[in-house]
Amino acid sequence: MSRLSLPVPDKSQRTVELLYKSMEGRMHAGPSGSCPVDLSLSFVQMCQSQSCGKCVPCRIGLGQLAGMLEDVLNGDADLGLLDLMEQTARSIYLSADCVIGYGAAKMVLKSLEDFRADYEEHIIKQKCLAGLDEAIPCMAHCPAHVDISGYIALIADKRYDDAVQLIRKDNPFPTACAFICSHVCERACRRTMVDEPGNIRGLKRYAVDNGGKLPPPGAAPATGKKVVVIGGGPSGLTAAYYLSSWDIT
């Protein structure tokens, strides 16, 4: 009978696992306007660090892809390099022995296909098309695009009425959402880079519970026009609320 063996992760293995967990959190909390070329380079470099080095496409090819991506980012490439990069990635995809090699190559091919204009902008004008004015991840994932960081800052300053008013600017139902919101914003909270996402919905409820009775904004002057809103759910009620509050003459 063979001996029972219980392998215990050593310190280095535990450290690597923590690094992967941190990387996963950073991917979830990454901004929606990130540069696709920079992301492709980071992914290829990560895959290259995982390579066992036994097959040439993975061992040599990923290094070549990383070098080409660096040339694009540094402004040292011409448009012909994109065709060479595509050929190299396709060769790796078709010949690599495992998912590390062909997975990285597939991602580069997909990036070249979907973000060709970004690559060309880097080469021709040495700048990125990715918008620097993109909302932070929690706001980008909020269906109402509420200024989450803004009202959290107001709560920290004990300005609860102002926090509720800020929420109401984009979401007319802060009280209801403080109880039933599906809080998809928390999935992209940057606090996940440290430990766990912030309790964003709970903070919204805290502002509502501690705020005073705030009167709703008055209706805008009548225009004589009529609008039919179909459905009495959150979207329909929100549309009706803002249509009656805005001057759309």
N, C-alpha and C positions, 0 to 999 in steps of 0.2 A: 504494500500500500504506500502510495506517495505521501509525502509530508504535506500537511496543510500550510499554505503560505498566504499571509495577509499583507500585501504590499501597502506600505504607508507612504504617502507623498512626502518628499523631503522639502526643505525650505525653498529650494529653487523652483520646484514644481508649484508650490503654493503661491510663490511670487508671480510666476507666469500666469496662473489662473486669475489672480487679482488684476494683472495687467489686461487680460482679455475682458474681464468684467468691466473694468474702467473704460476700455475701448468701446464696448457695447453701449454703455451709458452715453458716451460722447457721440456715438452715431445717432442714438435716439434724440438727443438734445441738440443736434447740429442745426445751424440756421438753414432756412429753406433756400437762401440765395447763395449757397456755397459754390465755389468755382468747380465745375465738373472736371477740369484738367487737373487741378490740385488734388481732388478726391481720387481720381484715377491713379495718379502717381502714388498717393498714400496707400491705396489698396494693393497696387503692384508690389510696392516695397514690403508691405506686410506679408504678402504671399511669398515673396522671395526669401524672407527671413524664415518662413516655415518649410521651405523646400528641403528635401532630403539630399538633393544634389546628384541623384543617381541617373536622371535622364537629362540629356543635353538641352532639349527645348526649355525645360524648367530652369536648369542651372545657369545656362548662358542666355537663353532667350528673354527671360524676365529682366535680367540685367540690362539687356539692350533696349527693351521697352521702357524701362525706368529712365535710361539715359535720354531717349528720344523725348519723353514727357518733360524731363528737366530742361531740355533745349527749347521746347515750346514755351515753357513758363519763363525762361530766362531771356527770351527774345533772340535766341541763336539759331532759329530754324527757318526754313523756307516752306512754301506750300507743298513742294515735292516730298517733304519728309512725312506728310500725312499719309501719302500712298504707301511709302515704305513701312510706316508704322502699322498700317492696316495689313499689309502682306506678312509682316513679322508676326503680328498677333494671330492672324489666321493660320499660319504655319504652326505656331505653338498650340493653338486650339486643336488642330487635327493630329498632332503627333505627341503631345505630352502624355506621360504614363498615368497621371493621377489628376484629381480634381483641383489640386492647388495650381498646377500649370494651366490647364485648359479653362479653369474657372476665372483666373486672372485675365487670360487672353480674351475670353468671351466678354468680360466686363469692359475691356478696352475697346473691343469691336462695337459693343452697344453704345459706349460713350462717343465714339467717333461718328456713329450713325445719327444719334439723337442730338449731339451738341457740336456738330461740324462748324457752325458759325462761331462758337466760342473759341475753338481751336484756331480758326482763321483770324479772329480778332486779336488773339495773343500774338500771332505771327506777324500780322500786318501792322497793327497799331500798338503792340506791347501793352495791351490792357484787357481786362476781363469784362464780359458782358453781364456777369452775375450782378444783380442789383445790390448795392450797399445799403439801400433804404428798406430792405426786407424787414418785416416784423420779426421780433424775437420768437423763438419756437413756440412758447406757450400761447402767445397772441395769434400766431399763424394757424395753430390748430384749433383755436376757439371758434366755433361756428359764427359767433357774433363779433369776433375780433375785438373783444373788450381789452382796454388798456390794463392788463393784469398787473404788470410791474408798477404802474402808476397808483392803482388803488391799494396795493399792498404797502407802498411807501406811505400813503395817507393813513392807513390803519396803524402803521408803526408810529406815526406822529400823533395818533389818537384823534385824527380828524375824520371821524366816522361819517358825518353827514356829507362831507366832501367826497369821501370814498364812494358812498352810495350814488351821489350825483354823477360821479365819473363813470360808474358802471352803467347808470341809466342812459348815458349819452349814446351808447351802442346797444344796450339791452334794456328794454323798458320793464322787465320783470325780474329785478334783482332778488326779491324775496322768494318768489317761486323757484327760480333757478338755484338759489342757495340751498334748497332742499332736494330738488329732483334732477339737477344738472348731471349729465353723465361724465363730467369733468375730464374730457379727452385731453384738455390742456396739460394735465398732470403727467401724461405719458411722455411729453416732450420737455418737462421741467429740467432746467440745467442743474438743479440740485442733485439729480441722479448721477452727475459726475463725481459727487462727494459721497452720498449714501442713498437717500431715498427722496422721491419728489416731494415738494411742499404740498401741504393740504390747502390747495387753492380754493376749492369749494367751501371748505370749512372757514377760511378767512373771509370769504364773501358773506357767509352766514353771520360771522362775528360782527362784520360791519353793519349788517342789517339789524341785528339784535341790539346793537349799541347806538345806532343812529336814531335821530329823532323822527318825528312824523314830517316827512317832506312832501309838500303839495306837488302834484304832477304839473308839468308845464301847460300853459293855456293853449287852446286851439288857435291855429292861424286863422286869419280872416277868411270868410267863405269866398270861394271863387265862382260858385255857380256850376262847377263841374262835378260830375259824379264818377266814382270809381267803385267797381265791384270787387271785393276780396273774397275769393272762394276758399273756404276752410276756416275753422275757428281754432286751429292749433297754434303753437307758439309762433310759427312763421306768419300765418295769416293775421294774428293779433298784432304782431310787431309791425307788419306792413300797414295795417289800419292805424296804428298808433302814430307812426311817423308821417303818414300821409295827412293826418289831421293836424299834426304839430308843425309841419313845414309849410312855408309859403311857396307854393309851386306855380304861382302865376307867371 
